[in-house]
Amino acid sequence: MSAPTVSVLLTTYNREVFLAAAIESVLGQTFTDFELLVVDDGSSDRSVEIAHSYERLDSRVRVAVNDRNLGQFRNRNHAAGLARGSLLKYQDSDDLMYPHCLAVMVSMLQAEPRAGFGLSSGSRWSGGPCPMLLTPRMAYQREFFGEGLFFCGPSGALFRSDVFRALGGFPDEGVASDHLFWMRACKTVNVLLMPADLFWYRLHPAQEFQSAKGQQEYARVPGLVWRELQASDCPLTPEEREQAKRNRAYHVARRTMEDLRRGRIYLPKEDLAAFGVTRDDLESGVVTAATRRLLAFEVQRARELFRQAEPGIRLLHPTSRDCIRTALTLYRGILDEVERADYGVLDRRVRVGTARRASVAVPAMVRAWRARRPHQTHQANVCSTSENPNAMSSTGA
């Protein structure tokens, strides 16, 4: 039997509710030269039974059942090791491929031999039409200075099998392993951005990333990202690396303050230990002397991160600067309110007043609107005068 062009890798664990629909969406593809490899990670429900029922109906379906539970990303790597195709396409057991998904992705990747893999997302990529080839440096610039890249899940990718294996597969770092994989892969391999909306990404409470354990694993990502930015093989220039660090520091600080505003408290364990504060202390809602010292320390650290990140605002596009500067001003205002409340924020929220928000936001909105007008005119001129609509496909954003 000749090897198929594509191996679709559907890894599953206790997904009897969604599995049949996921399999049928693969079998309904307009591109038909594929094998569907369903690899079950020791399900206790009817997932294996459902998979075998399709194996009996369609010769393209193969089912493998693990002797023991490997976990999400180790199972993904295991599935890749069983694949026979020259291209690998992951399909999550709770998602749906639209019928044209493989046809679009395969044709684009085969037409661009310089790319090691392609990525699609649930929304369009900015910066030009797809397909769009990104070099390692361009991929990192998009991640740290643009709208992001490393947020994609495995089901958004089509890999050349030899490239995926040469990269060593996914790391085993919990639910954020895909984020870390993109970061490491894009250091050395060109990535092809593909059109959006090729598959439906289902959201439901049973997803691993929504669990408390998953959120704890995601909390480790900033430190791992920082380590990659420090590495000697980071594709950014030294100046870009420093700006990327400032941008990421600002992002972390902003997320921290957003969590605080929403009543979600995530503080480093070493900080709690250093100030003699326990989780029970925080959940009690009572601000003790130790808790007050801890919060004062965290406020000052947030201020320092904001200070480090602020110079990066001037490097943003003119249409974005005022929005980010407004956010920075208001988040600093939240810190002021935390101090004004004498750190009594465990049982109530603090807010920047409406008048203060309006006085900062309204002028910024006007400036941003003015900045967008010439930018939109320029974009319209570019679109109307360009003789080659694909001219940007090899330049990225």
N, C-alpha and C positions, 0 to 999 in steps of 0.2 A: 504494500500500500504506500503510495507516494505521500510525502509530508504535505500538510496544508500550508497555505500562505500565512494564516493567522491562527494562533492558539488563543482562544478566549478562556481566561482563567477565572472561574467563578468559585470563590472560597466561601464557605458557609458554616455557620454554627447556630443551631436552634432558630432557623428562619422559615419554619413550615408555613407561616402566614404569607410570606412574600415570595418564596422560592419559585413556585410555579410560574408566576408572572414574569420574574426575572429571566428564567430559562426561555420562556416563549418569546420574550423580546429579542433574545439572541437568535433563536431559530427563525425569526421573521425578518432577518436582515436581507436587504437587496443584494449585498455582497455575500456570496455563498461558499467561497473557498476557505472554510475554517473548520477547526475542531472546537468543541465546547468541553472543557475539562472541569468537572464539578468535583471539588476537593472538600470533603466534609471533615470538620475538626472535632469529631466525637460528639455529635449532637445527641441529645436525649429525647428529642421529639421526632416527628415524622419526616425530617429533612432528607434522610438517606432513602427512605421509601419513595418519596416524591422524585428524587433525582434518578433512581433506578427505573422508575416508570417511563421517564423520557429517554433513558438509555435504550430501552427496549423498542421505542418507537422510531428513533432516529440514529443512524449509524455514526453520525458526527459527534454524538454525545459519549463521553467517557466519564465514569464515576470512580473516584478513589476515596477511601475512608481511612483516616488516620487511626493508628492503634492507640494513640494518646493525644490529648489536647496540646497543640503547639502554641496557641495564641495567634492573634490576628496576623502579625507581620511575618512571623516564622512560617506560618501556613502559606502566606503569599509566596514566599521564597521557595517553599517546598513545591508548590504548584508549578512555578516556573521551571523547576528541575524536571518535571514530568512532561513538559510541553515539547511538541515536535515541530511547531511552526517557526518560520524565520522572523515573524513578528509576534509580539505579545500584547494582548489587550485584557486588562483587568475589568471584571464586571462584578460589582458588589451584589450580594444576594438579595438586597432589598431595593435595588435600583432598576430602572428600565432604560434600555437602549431604544432610541427612535430608529425606525427601519433604515434610514440612510446613514447611520452612525459609522459603521465599518467602511462603507463605500467612500465616504468623504475622507476619513482619516487615513485609510490605506493608500488611496490615490495621491494624497498630498505628501505623505512621508516617502513613498516610492519615487516621487518626482523630485525630491530634495535629498540627494545622497550625503550632503554635508551635515544633516541633522541626525543625532543619535536617537532622539525620541520626539514625539509631538505631544502637545498639551492643549486640551480644550477645557473650558470652564462653563459655568452657568450663565455668564454674562459676557458681553463683547469685550475684546481687548482694545484698549485705546492706542493711539499712535500710528494707525495705518490699517490697511486691509490685510486679511489673512489669505494665504499663509504668510507668516512673518518669521524670518530666521533671526534668532538671537545668538550672538557669540557669548561665551562665559561672562565677559565684562558687561555686556548689554543686559544679560539676564540679572546680574547683581544690581545694576543700576535701576532696572525696573522694580526689583524687590525693595530696595532701600530708598530710592528717590522718586518712585512712581506709585502706581496703584497696587503693587504687589504681584507676586508670581508663585511663591512657595505655599500658597494656601490651597492649592489643588489637591484633590484626593487621587488615589491610584486609578480609579475608574475614569479619570479624565485623560489618561495617558495611553499612547501607543508606542511601544518600544521595539527597537531592533533587538532580537533575542541576544545576539552576541554582545551588544553594548550593555544591556542590562546585566548580563552575567559578568562581564568584565568589571562593572562597577561594584560587584559584590552583593547585589540585591539590596533590600531594605535593611536598615539597622534595626536592632531590637530594643527600641527606646520607648515602648508604650504607644499610645494612640497618636503621638506627634511624630512617629517614625517617618511618615511620608514627607512632612515638612523638612526634616533633617536630611532625608534622601535627596530632595530637590536641591537643597543647598550644597550638598557634596557633589552631586552629579553635575550641576551647572557650573562647577569650577572648571571642568575639563571638557564637557561635551556641549555641542551646539544643540539648542532646543528650537523646535518649530512650533510657533503658536498657530493653532487651528481655530476655525469658527466655533462660536459658542452654541449652546443649546442642541447638542448631539445626543444627550441622554438626560433622563430625569433623576435628580438626586432626591431621594425620599428622606424626610425628617420624621423621626418617631422617638418616643421616650426610651426605647430599648437600645438605642445606639450607644456604643461604648464611650464615645467622647463626651456624652452628656452625663455620665456617671461622676460621682465624687472622686473616684480613683482617676478617671480620665482627666478631670480638671486639675488634679494634683500633678499628673504627668505633664500636662500643658504648662504648668507653672515653671517647669524646669527649662522650657524652651529658650527664654531670653539668655540664660547663662550659656547654653550650648551654642546659640547664635553668636554670642560675643566671642566664644572660643574660636569659631570658624572665621570671624572677622580678624582675629589676631593671628591666624595661621599664615605661614609664609607663602602658601599657594593661593591665597585669596586673590581673585582676578581684578579687584579694584586697585586704583592708584593709592599711594599712601594718603594723599589728601582726601580722596573719596572714602577711604576706610574710616578716617577720623570723623568725617561728616556722617557716615552711616552709623557710627557708634552714637553720635549725638542724637540723630533721628530716632534710633532705637531706644535710647534712654528717655527721650521725650515721650515716645509711645508707651513705654512701661509706666512712666509716671502718670500719664494721662489715664491709662487703664486703672491704675491704682486709685486715683482720685474718683474715677467713675464708680468703681466698686464701693468706695467709701460713701459716695453720694447715694447709692442704691441700698446701703445698709449691708453690703457684703464686705466682710473683713478678712483679708488675706495678708498675713504678716509672716516674715521669715521666722522659722523656729528658733534660729540662733538669737534673733532680736528678743523674742519672748523670754528665752533663757537668760540673756544678759541683763534684762530689767526685772527678772523675777515675776513675770506675768504668765498665767496659765490660760488655756482655752476657756476653762470654767470662769475665770475672772472676766474675760471678754463677754461671754454669753450671759453673765449675771446682769450686765447693763450698768453696774456700779463703777464709777470712776474712782479708783484708789490713787494714792500718791505714786505707786509704781506704774500704774496704767498711764497716768498723766505724764510721767517722765518718758515712757515709751512712745506715746503719741507725739510728744514734743520733738523727740528724736526723728520720728518718721516724717513729720512736717518739714523739719529743716532739711532732711535728705531730699524730699520732694522739691523743695525750693532750689537746691543745688542742681538737681537734674534738670529742672526747668531752665536754670541759668546756662547750663552747658548746652542745652538743645536750642536755645533762642537764636544763636547766630545762623543756624541752618535755615531759618525762615526766609532769609533774603535769597537763598538759592532756589526756592520753590518758584513755580510758574507764577507770573503776576496775578492770574485769576484765582490762585489758591492762597497767596500770602496773607491777605487780610482775614480770611476765614480761620487760618491756623493761629494767627496772632490774636484774634478775638478769643479763641478757645484758650490760649495760654493765659491771657489776661483774666478770664473768668475762673479758670482753675486756680490761679493764684489768689483770686478773690475767695474761693472756697477755703483755701488754707487760712486766709485772714479770719474767716468766720469760725473756723475750727478753734483758732486761738482766742477769738473773742468770746467763744462759748466755754472757755477754760477747759477745752478738750472733752466736754460733756457730750460726746457724739455716739455713745454706744447704744443708747436707747431712743435716739431721735436723729433726724437729719438736719444738716445745716445747708442753707441755700444762700446764693447771692441774690439780693433783692431784685424785683422786677425792674425798678427804675434804673438800677445799676446795670443790669443786663441790657436793657434797651439803649442806654447811653453809650455802651461799648459796641453792641451788635449792629445797630441801625447805621451809623456812619461807615462801619466796615462793609456792610452789605452794599451801600452806595458805591464805595470805592471798588469793590469786587465787580459790580455790574458795569462800571465804567471801564474796568480793565478787560472785561470779556468782549465788549463791543468791537474794538479793533482786532482782537484775536479771532472772533467769529467771522469778521469781514475778510481777514487774511485767509482763513481756512476755506471760505467760499471761493475766493479767487484761485486758490491752489487747486481745488476740485474742478473748477470750470476750465482752467487753462492747461491742466496736465494732459499730455498726449499719451502717457503711459500709466494707466490706473494701477499697475502693479509695481511702480517704481519704488515704493517704500517696503516692498515685501522682504528685501534683504538688508534693510537698515535698522529695523526695530524702532523702539520709542525712546 
